[in-house]
Structure formats: C-alpha cells, structure tokens
Amino acid sequence: MWIFLTDSFLSVVDKGDPTGNTLLVRARRHGDIERVFTEAKGIEGAGTDYRYRSRIPRDQVANAIAESVRNINYGNFKNQVAENDRHDVYFEVWRAMNRFQESPRRK
C-alpha cells in the first residue's frame, strides 16, 4: 500500500514476518517513517529500492494511518504539502493518475 501524507510517503507491505504481527514500512526519504511512527527507527540501506525501512506492529500502523485520516482538515491535499520538492513529486503522481483516469480501460 502506498500512503501519501503531506509530510511523508510510505510503502507498507506484509513481508518477512511469519507471525503476521508486523508490517514492513518503507520510505524513500530520511525522516518520513519517524514523522508518522515517532518510536520507530528507519534503517538505511537494508533492502532493495526503498532506502529506509522499519518493521512496525500491524496495529500501530493501522492506528497511525487512521489517526492521519481523522486529522484531515483541508480541502486540497496538494496545497498542504509544504516541501517544494515533495509537492512537485506528488503533483507528478497526480498528473500520471489523471492521465490514467482519462485513458480507455484495457482488458
């Protein structure tokens, strides 16, 4: 699952925990994991294409994302992204998804 927050981009997957109790939270930028999960430590360089990762209890991930949803207080997501470079990247994702929306569905 990709999660775009105004100050963090995360990828959350169920990978490598046979108990299923934790999720692997990955980020491309230093600090994105810690902004959402203040007790977590993003480990650098311990994986593939995502530079940072942390194993976090599944319930903690669910609660943090639910809290982010409860705290939405804006009418336009992109306008709330303060970092210029993050805003530009998010805008590119928005543009790609807009093109996807307008393209005919292929079977």
Secondary structure, 3 states (H helix, E strand, C coil): CEEEECCEEEEEECCCCCCCCEEEEEECCCCHHHHHCCCCCCEECCCCCCCEEEEEEHHHHHHHHHHHHHCCCCCCCHHHCCCHHHHHHHHHHHHHHHHHHHCCCCC
